[in-house]
Protein backbone atom coordinates (compact mmCIF):
# COMPACT_ATOMS: atom_id res chain seq x y z
CA UNK A 1 0.00 0.00 0.00
CA UNK A 2 1.16 3.52 -0.79
CA UNK A 3 0.28 6.85 0.82
CA UNK A 4 -0.37 10.20 -0.76
CA UNK A 5 -0.52 13.41 1.23
CA UNK A 6 -2.08 16.34 -0.61
CA UNK A 7 -1.49 19.76 0.92
CA UNK A 8 -2.94 22.90 -0.57
CA UNK A 9 -0.65 25.90 -0.13
CA UNK A 10 -1.44 28.14 2.82
CA UNK A 11 -3.36 31.42 2.37
CA UNK A 12 -1.62 33.81 0.01
CA UNK A 13 -1.50 37.58 -0.09
CA UNK A 14 -3.24 39.76 -2.66
CA UNK A 15 -1.64 42.97 -1.36
CA UNK A 16 0.21 43.87 -4.58
CA UNK A 17 -2.23 44.74 -7.39
CA UNK A 18 -1.26 43.27 -10.74
CA UNK A 19 1.35 40.95 -9.21
CA UNK A 20 1.96 37.82 -11.26
CA UNK A 21 0.01 34.93 -9.71
CA UNK A 22 3.11 32.74 -9.53
CA UNK A 23 4.85 35.39 -7.39
CA UNK A 24 2.19 35.85 -4.70
CA UNK A 25 3.65 35.31 -1.20
CA UNK A 26 1.90 33.90 1.84
CA UNK A 27 -0.17 36.25 3.94
CA UNK A 28 0.53 36.56 7.68
CA UNK A 29 -2.37 34.16 8.27
CA UNK A 30 -0.85 31.79 5.72
CA UNK A 31 2.53 31.79 7.45
CA UNK A 32 0.84 30.96 10.76
CA UNK A 33 -1.34 28.23 9.23
CA UNK A 34 1.63 26.59 7.48
CA UNK A 35 3.46 26.53 10.81
CA UNK A 36 0.46 24.88 12.46
CA UNK A 37 0.37 22.24 9.72
CA UNK A 38 4.09 21.58 10.16
CA UNK A 39 3.55 20.91 13.86
CA UNK A 40 0.61 18.67 12.99
CA UNK A 41 2.73 16.61 10.58
CA UNK A 42 5.41 16.16 13.22
CA UNK A 43 3.01 15.29 16.08
CA UNK A 44 1.26 12.71 13.93
CA UNK A 45 4.49 11.15 12.65
CA UNK A 46 3.62 12.00 9.05
CA UNK A 47 6.90 11.74 7.20
CA UNK A 48 6.66 11.19 3.45
CA UNK A 49 9.52 9.68 1.49
CA UNK A 50 9.40 12.58 -0.99
CA UNK A 51 7.86 16.04 -1.32
CA UNK A 52 6.73 17.41 -4.69
CA UNK A 53 6.17 21.16 -4.56
CA UNK A 54 4.81 23.59 -7.13
CA UNK A 55 7.29 26.25 -8.19
CA UNK A 56 4.91 29.09 -7.22
CA UNK A 57 6.17 31.29 -4.38
CA UNK A 58 3.24 30.50 -2.06
CA UNK A 59 3.75 26.72 -2.33
CA UNK A 60 7.50 27.03 -1.80
CA UNK A 61 6.85 29.28 1.21
CA UNK A 62 4.40 26.70 2.59
CA UNK A 63 7.11 24.04 2.20
CA UNK A 64 9.65 26.33 3.90
CA UNK A 65 7.35 26.59 6.95
CA UNK A 66 6.78 22.83 7.28
CA UNK A 67 10.21 21.56 6.17
CA UNK A 68 11.84 22.03 9.62
CA UNK A 69 9.34 19.42 10.90
CA UNK A 70 10.24 17.09 8.01
CA UNK A 71 13.98 17.69 8.00
CA UNK A 72 15.77 15.44 5.56
CA UNK A 73 12.75 14.65 3.37
CA UNK A 74 13.92 15.12 -0.23
CA UNK A 75 12.04 17.80 -2.16
CA UNK A 76 11.49 18.43 -5.84
CA UNK A 77 10.28 21.91 -6.85
CA UNK A 78 8.36 21.46 -10.10
CA UNK A 79 6.93 23.91 -12.64
CA UNK A 80 4.46 21.31 -13.92
CA UNK A 81 2.56 21.28 -10.60
CA UNK A 82 1.74 25.00 -10.89
CA UNK A 83 -1.78 25.34 -12.37
CA UNK A 84 -1.86 21.56 -12.93
CA UNK A 85 -5.20 19.91 -13.59
CA UNK A 86 -6.31 16.69 -11.94
CA UNK A 87 -5.10 14.81 -15.03
CA UNK A 88 -1.72 16.57 -14.99
CA UNK A 89 -1.23 15.65 -11.33
CA UNK A 90 -2.24 12.04 -11.95
CA UNK A 91 0.25 11.87 -14.81
CA UNK A 92 3.03 13.26 -12.57
CA UNK A 93 2.29 10.84 -9.73
CA UNK A 94 2.18 7.86 -12.08
CA UNK A 95 5.81 8.63 -13.01
CA UNK A 96 7.06 8.25 -9.43
CA UNK A 97 9.70 5.62 -8.80
CA UNK A 98 8.17 2.55 -7.18
CA UNK A 99 10.76 2.72 -4.38
CA UNK A 100 8.91 5.81 -3.11
CA UNK A 101 6.28 4.53 -0.69
CA UNK A 102 4.72 7.86 0.22
CA UNK A 103 4.67 11.35 -1.21
CA UNK A 104 3.58 14.81 -0.10
CA UNK A 105 2.34 16.97 -2.97
CA UNK A 106 1.96 20.69 -2.25
CA UNK A 107 -0.14 22.33 -4.92
CA UNK A 108 -3.12 24.43 -5.88
CA UNK A 109 -6.85 24.29 -6.34
CA UNK A 110 -8.79 23.34 -8.30
CA UNK A 111 -6.39 20.58 -9.42
CA UNK A 112 -5.44 19.24 -5.99
CA UNK A 113 -9.04 19.14 -4.75
CA UNK A 114 -10.28 17.42 -7.88
CA UNK A 115 -7.44 14.92 -7.66
CA UNK A 116 -8.37 14.04 -4.07
CA UNK A 117 -12.05 13.61 -4.95
CA UNK A 118 -11.19 11.50 -8.00
CA UNK A 119 -8.89 9.19 -6.07
CA UNK A 120 -11.19 8.59 -3.09
CA UNK A 121 -14.70 8.99 -4.49
CA UNK A 122 -16.81 8.07 -1.44
CA UNK A 123 -14.19 5.80 0.17
CA UNK A 124 -12.92 6.82 3.55
CA UNK A 125 -13.67 8.27 6.92
CA UNK A 126 -17.13 9.91 6.69
CA UNK A 127 -16.35 13.15 8.54
CA UNK A 128 -13.16 13.64 6.51
CA UNK A 129 -15.05 12.99 3.27
CA UNK A 130 -17.68 15.58 4.20
CA UNK A 131 -14.99 18.23 4.79
CA UNK A 132 -13.18 17.32 1.56
CA UNK A 133 -16.35 17.52 -0.53
CA UNK A 134 -17.27 20.84 1.10
CA UNK A 135 -14.02 22.61 0.13
CA UNK A 136 -10.29 21.92 -0.12
CA UNK A 137 -9.37 25.09 1.74
CA UNK A 138 -5.95 26.72 1.87
CA UNK A 139 -3.55 24.90 4.16
CA UNK A 140 -5.69 21.74 4.23
CA UNK A 141 -4.13 18.27 4.22
CA UNK A 142 -5.68 15.10 2.77
CA UNK A 143 -4.13 11.74 3.64
CA UNK A 144 -5.02 9.05 1.12
CA UNK A 145 -4.19 5.35 1.40
CA UNK A 146 -3.77 3.93 -2.08
CA UNK A 147 -4.61 0.35 -2.99
CA UNK A 148 -1.88 0.09 -5.60
CA UNK A 149 1.44 -1.71 -5.88
CA UNK A 150 2.97 0.57 -8.52
CA UNK A 151 2.46 4.32 -8.96
CA UNK A 152 1.64 3.67 -12.61
CA UNK A 153 -1.59 1.96 -11.44
CA UNK A 154 -2.95 5.15 -9.88
CA UNK A 155 -6.52 5.76 -11.09
CA UNK A 156 -9.93 7.02 -10.03
CA UNK A 157 -11.23 5.24 -6.94
CA UNK A 158 -7.89 3.63 -6.04
CA UNK A 159 -7.68 5.42 -2.69
CA UNK A 160 -9.39 5.83 0.63
CA UNK A 161 -9.41 9.09 2.60
CA UNK A 162 -7.85 8.52 6.01
CA UNK A 163 -8.05 12.13 7.21
CA UNK A 164 -8.72 15.63 6.00
CA UNK A 165 -7.39 18.34 8.28
CA UNK A 166 -7.62 22.11 7.95
CA UNK A 167 -5.53 24.57 9.98
CA UNK A 168 -8.71 25.82 11.68
CA UNK A 169 -9.43 22.26 12.86
CA UNK A 170 -6.15 22.26 14.75
CA UNK A 171 -6.13 25.78 16.11
CA UNK A 172 -3.08 27.91 16.71
CA UNK A 173 -0.09 26.70 18.62
PyMOL commands that set and color helices and strands:
alter all, ss='L'
color gray80, all
select helices_A, chain A and resi 21-23+28-43+57-70+79-81+86-94+111-120+126-134+151-153+167-170
alter helices_A, ss='H'
color red, helices_A
select strands_A, chain A and resi 2-8+50-54+74-78+102-107+141-146+159-165
alter strands_A, ss='S'
color yellow, strands_A
deselect
rebuild
show_as cartoon
